[in-house]
């Protein structure tokens, strides 16, 4: 049997990490608290009837400049901030464990991030090396590599385009010439029913619903020991947005690890049965 290719697709903030990534280094470095910054983002978004993602990116630039901290907005400075991000328990070892299990089952798992956070920061995290592609909000930089404006903004609705990019194997986010062209299902590198999407809340709902409705699996994670976070996760299950919900502990032997192994088993079984069906049909046609 050919190896089964599976996509594990993750949100980042509050899915792999307990807080918004800007709160670990960027905001302290420009002298702002998270409450101050996000409150202003909300007010500005409402007042201008603007997109909240573009608004937060623009405010990052404005606040850094106002505080004489332009040096915090270079590519290198933003990437270095990724090293200070805290991850949920077990995340550091999760990818190798999942990859090894998939290998034993004659499968390959490709890992992707689709985040409304900053791509430049994500690329500096300790786990960046495990992702085939990181989709995140990115800045436009000047000749000195200092951020000057938003280059790519990913919000909760346009997140879904990247699911289709993964499905069709068109991973370059700047290439819009082929993404809407018809591609036969059997020619797409990763079928929807071989995807698993991991998220934590409302901004993930379009992706969760898309993957689930297309035959894949959507998983809601919640912060351990947080009744509020768990309540949101259970609501997503009750509303039919996800297949499962688990606490965000990615360690070996924990719920999310053991149940994702079951998902891998089922995807591989479905794929191999499909291969068998196709092979038998071909053998009949050859007679």
Legacy VTK file of the C-alpha trace (Angstrom):
# vtk DataFile Version 3.0
C-alpha trace
ASCII
DATASET POLYDATA
POINTS 287 float
0.000 0.000 0.000
1.122 3.571 -0.703
1.742 5.645 2.385
-1.283 7.635 3.559
-0.645 11.382 3.759
-2.409 13.162 6.625
-2.493 16.889 7.443
-2.547 18.048 11.069
-3.525 21.736 10.941
-3.241 23.977 14.005
-4.312 27.359 15.206
-1.582 28.680 17.537
-2.662 31.158 20.218
-4.523 29.292 22.989
-4.233 26.079 20.963
-0.520 25.309 21.182
0.318 28.235 23.483
-1.655 29.504 26.523
-1.719 33.201 25.527
-1.592 35.493 22.497
1.973 35.469 21.212
2.398 39.268 21.383
1.946 39.130 25.155
5.176 37.231 25.854
7.749 39.723 24.575
6.500 42.290 22.091
4.062 44.178 24.340
6.368 44.233 27.392
9.221 45.410 25.166
7.236 48.433 23.941
5.947 49.221 27.439
2.317 48.137 27.130
0.199 45.628 29.050
-1.962 43.132 27.183
-5.125 44.726 28.592
-4.104 48.172 27.355
-3.218 46.956 23.882
-6.196 44.674 23.185
-8.631 47.210 24.630
-7.348 49.813 22.190
-7.537 47.307 19.317
-11.194 46.669 20.155
-12.014 50.378 20.436
-10.221 51.272 17.203
-11.839 48.394 15.310
-15.290 49.497 16.388
-14.701 53.218 15.827
-13.253 52.716 12.336
-15.491 49.764 11.414
-12.244 48.054 10.508
-10.872 44.533 10.424
-9.536 43.731 13.884
-6.531 41.815 12.512
-5.325 44.688 10.322
-6.017 47.010 13.246
-3.850 45.092 15.712
-1.023 44.867 13.183
-1.170 48.599 12.486
-1.265 49.385 16.204
1.813 47.228 16.767
3.646 49.514 14.347
2.174 52.741 15.711
2.818 51.897 19.376
6.371 50.731 18.729
7.143 53.933 16.824
5.477 56.134 19.452
7.645 54.566 22.152
10.857 54.857 20.141
10.979 51.085 19.729
11.183 50.769 15.946
13.998 48.260 16.474
11.414 45.839 17.925
9.777 45.620 14.491
12.633 44.267 12.380
12.336 40.756 10.955
15.103 39.510 13.221
13.676 41.141 16.360
10.230 39.679 15.758
11.655 36.240 15.065
13.686 36.339 18.282
10.492 37.005 20.238
9.268 33.572 19.212
11.880 32.003 21.481
10.105 33.420 24.550
6.695 31.917 23.827
5.385 29.410 26.331
3.858 26.231 24.946
1.293 23.894 26.450
2.664 20.824 28.194
3.868 18.161 25.791
3.873 20.323 22.663
7.672 20.160 22.321
7.630 16.355 21.977
4.217 16.023 20.283
5.361 16.255 16.670
8.061 13.583 16.829
5.732 11.249 18.745
2.923 11.665 16.211
5.304 11.350 13.266
6.762 8.132 14.657
3.337 6.624 15.291
2.201 7.539 11.779
5.345 5.950 10.326
4.533 2.700 12.125
1.072 2.772 10.526
2.403 3.377 6.984
1.398 7.042 7.043
3.022 10.460 6.868
1.710 13.392 8.917
2.403 16.879 7.589
1.965 19.677 10.137
0.663 23.163 9.277
-0.178 26.348 11.197
-2.969 28.729 10.189
-2.854 31.613 12.661
-4.089 35.175 13.023
-0.866 35.790 14.951
2.398 37.077 13.497
4.186 34.769 11.077
7.530 36.416 11.829
7.166 35.558 15.535
5.947 32.027 14.796
9.029 31.368 12.681
11.184 31.940 15.765
9.460 29.387 17.997
11.210 26.194 19.033
8.649 24.113 17.100
8.777 26.019 13.793
10.982 23.325 12.244
8.169 20.769 12.433
5.760 22.626 10.127
5.660 22.132 6.385
4.084 25.577 6.129
3.321 28.364 8.590
0.462 30.627 7.541
0.284 33.749 9.682
-0.220 37.493 9.469
2.884 39.046 7.973
4.182 42.588 7.632
5.516 44.529 4.671
9.102 45.550 5.433
11.169 48.460 4.152
14.723 48.217 2.809
16.030 48.113 6.390
13.728 45.179 7.191
11.546 47.274 9.514
7.786 46.597 9.436
5.844 49.421 7.775
2.360 48.015 7.158
0.324 44.825 7.076
1.271 42.531 4.211
-1.037 39.582 4.841
-3.885 39.574 7.370
-5.519 36.262 8.286
-8.884 36.526 10.008
-11.420 33.893 10.997
-13.191 33.818 7.622
-10.253 33.827 5.228
-8.490 31.129 7.254
-10.422 28.591 5.195
-8.582 29.452 1.963
-5.464 27.896 3.456
-7.312 24.636 4.082
-7.987 24.552 0.335
-4.345 25.390 -0.398
-3.254 22.378 1.664
-5.912 20.210 0.015
-4.729 21.172 -3.483
-1.019 21.379 -2.694
-0.873 25.068 -3.666
1.033 26.278 -0.622
2.394 29.637 -1.852
0.100 32.231 -0.263
1.052 34.832 -2.899
-0.088 32.622 -5.807
-3.782 33.226 -6.451
-3.831 32.073 -10.068
-4.606 28.394 -9.435
-6.422 28.162 -6.108
-9.913 28.646 -7.586
-9.375 26.418 -10.613
-11.171 23.088 -10.596
-9.032 20.145 -9.500
-10.506 16.611 -9.515
-10.746 15.214 -6.003
-8.502 12.246 -6.780
-5.726 14.585 -7.936
-5.558 16.567 -4.694
-2.526 15.695 -2.525
-4.389 15.654 0.802
-8.134 14.905 0.745
-10.295 16.721 3.300
-11.087 13.412 5.004
-7.379 13.036 5.753
-7.186 16.322 7.675
-7.333 17.035 11.399
-7.879 20.643 12.528
-6.971 21.801 16.053
-8.411 25.053 17.446
-9.745 26.645 20.597
-12.552 29.086 19.905
-14.779 31.239 17.740
-12.107 32.326 15.274
-11.526 28.667 14.374
-15.168 27.820 13.676
-15.119 28.239 9.853
-12.093 25.921 9.561
-13.474 23.468 12.110
-16.810 23.250 10.305
-15.251 22.990 6.853
-12.930 20.119 7.792
-15.640 18.274 9.747
-18.293 18.661 7.037
-15.823 17.427 4.402
-15.215 14.188 6.317
-12.109 15.166 8.279
-11.804 15.670 12.025
-11.947 18.864 14.055
-10.641 18.989 17.608
-11.298 21.709 20.175
-8.668 22.093 22.875
-9.092 23.918 26.160
-6.765 25.238 28.816
-6.457 22.650 31.610
-8.072 23.733 34.890
-10.029 26.532 33.192
-13.783 26.058 33.467
-14.385 28.946 31.058
-12.119 27.440 28.403
-13.651 23.992 28.848
-17.160 25.422 28.540
-16.270 26.940 25.158
-14.861 23.595 24.004
-17.992 21.708 25.017
-20.201 24.296 23.288
-18.299 23.725 20.059
-19.040 20.008 20.329
-22.700 20.549 21.217
-23.112 22.929 18.271
-21.676 20.384 15.841
-18.565 22.439 15.055
-16.066 19.768 16.195
-15.825 16.008 16.539
-13.979 15.978 19.865
-12.663 18.191 22.673
-9.617 17.585 24.874
-7.501 19.438 27.445
-4.412 21.049 25.914
-1.896 18.571 27.330
-0.042 17.056 24.384
2.091 14.637 26.404
2.360 10.922 25.690
-0.504 8.945 27.192
-2.801 11.955 27.527
-6.245 12.191 25.914
-5.344 14.195 22.849
-2.368 11.993 21.972
-4.171 8.681 22.416
-7.290 9.743 20.546
-5.347 11.291 17.676
-3.695 7.898 17.268
-7.187 6.447 16.803
-7.922 9.111 14.189
-4.712 8.182 12.351
-5.724 4.508 12.467
-9.111 5.258 10.915
-7.736 7.563 8.211
-5.129 4.955 7.236
-7.752 2.180 7.134
-10.039 4.274 4.923
-7.170 5.197 2.616
-5.934 1.624 2.247
-9.449 0.302 1.586
-9.824 2.976 -1.104
-6.511 1.921 -2.633
-7.666 -1.708 -2.613
-10.956 -0.783 -4.313
-9.122 1.219 -6.987
-6.616 -1.564 -7.599
-9.329 -4.190 -8.008
-11.295 -2.024 -10.416
-8.155 -1.542 -12.511
-7.493 -5.269 -12.525
-11.012 -5.940 -13.836
-10.646 -3.376 -16.592
-7.386 -4.954 -17.700
-9.027 -8.349 -18.355
LINES 1 288
287 0 1 2 3 4 5 6 7 8 9 10 11 12 13 14 15 16 17 18 19 20 21 22 23 24 25 26 27 28 29 30 31 32 33 34 35 36 37 38 39 40 41 42 43 44 45 46 47 48 49 50 51 52 53 54 55 56 57 58 59 60 61 62 63 64 65 66 67 68 69 70 71 72 73 74 75 76 77 78 79 80 81 82 83 84 85 86 87 88 89 90 91 92 93 94 95 96 97 98 99 100 101 102 103 104 105 106 107 108 109 110 111 112 113 114 115 116 117 118 119 120 121 122 123 124 125 126 127 128 129 130 131 132 133 134 135 136 137 138 139 140 141 142 143 144 145 146 147 148 149 150 151 152 153 154 155 156 157 158 159 160 161 162 163 164 165 166 167 168 169 170 171 172 173 174 175 176 177 178 179 180 181 182 183 184 185 186 187 188 189 190 191 192 193 194 195 196 197 198 199 200 201 202 203 204 205 206 207 208 209 210 211 212 213 214 215 216 217 218 219 220 221 222 223 224 225 226 227 228 229 230 231 232 233 234 235 236 237 238 239 240 241 242 243 244 245 246 247 248 249 250 251 252 253 254 255 256 257 258 259 260 261 262 263 264 265 266 267 268 269 270 271 272 273 274 275 276 277 278 279 280 281 282 283 284 285 286
